[in-house]
Amino acid sequence: MLMRPDPFREIDKLAQQVWGTTVRPAVMSMDAWREGDKFRIEFDLPGVNPDSIDLDVENNVVTIKAERGALGDEVEILAAERPRGVFSRQLVLGENLDTENIDASYDAGVLTLEIQVAEQAKARKIAITSKESDRQSIDA
């Protein structure tokens, strides 16, 4: 494979890794949704070793860090379109979520977080009493 040297290639590559592009953002992509009393968040982390994933919760902030390692010095890179290095993302969760009980799993390059809605935030029925019914039982 013959390639012409481009002095600006490394600068362009660094800028894409720091700021990302519309095709390949620098942050890890995610989807989030609610299923009943559970919030589910999925992060795309293909090619990441599960041992390199670090998940921290402080107050209502979840921080995810992961690393996709370098290929090594002894290989000849022909194309390098997937960013390598450390990725991180922070999410601020609402107070209606139970951050004490977060389930995390990693399968097929996807990190999944499941967070329960806090008990105090769940919908519940409130009994309504009537002073009229109390008066009728006293008169009888």
Secondary structure, DSSP 8 states (H G I E B T S, - for coil): ------TTHHHHHHHHHHH--SSS-SS--EEEEEETTEEEEEEE-TT--GGG-EEEEETTEEEEEEEE----TTS--S---S--EEEEEEEE--TTEEEEEEEEEEETTEEEEEEEE-GGGS--------HHHHHHHHH-
